[in-house]
Amino acid sequence: MDNLINQHIFKVGIGLAILLSFIVYGITKDLRLQKQLKIDRKNKTEAEKSRK
């Protein structure tokens, strides 16, 4: 009985770890994308100012 419970806890733990890694990856990817968009926007406004 203990073995069965331990296997279940182990599987659930692995599942949670995978889920957490996907969440962390998604958040960091989103933050990197926002940072890049901010840089792109800044470069675009500087380019428009230099044209004037």
Secondary structure, 3 states (H helix, E strand, C coil): CHHHHHHHHHHHHHHHHHHHHHHHHHHHHHHHHHHHHHHHHHHHHHHHHHHC
